[in-house]
């Protein structure tokens, strides 16, 4: 299992959790972004800089992710695409997207996009709280443990 991170919008505290987990579990962690991303020195951690442009990083993650990989993203369409490939998708808030839940999440995203395009102010995402970090770390540990049992 490789862990792919949609790194442009991933909070620093979540990256720190991922860095520790990748080294501890000896799993490849690849941060994909259209800008330089500093990563700690480790044989398990790398960054991949892609060209700038709409969805360039997302498209690269979809291209390279394989069944069984884990993708960290809050981007619902990206999560849907990697789930369709058999990968897992986990939000930085600890929400594990599944085949069963991703359809309703896409519908809600599209609905909010329609509201915004009609001039409605829908607000941005809520700040990341300690409970979000804990939920993320717990879900990440479950996924890594499951992967290690299947090795």
Secondary structure, DSSP 4 states (H G I P E B T S, - for coil): --EEEETTS--HHHHHHHHHHHHHHT--EEEEESS-----S-TTEEEEE--SSTTHHHHHHHHH--TT-EEE-S-HHHHHHHHHTT-EEE-TTS-EE-HHHHHHHHHHHHHHHHHHHTT-----PPPP-HHHHHHHHHHHHHHHHHHHHH-
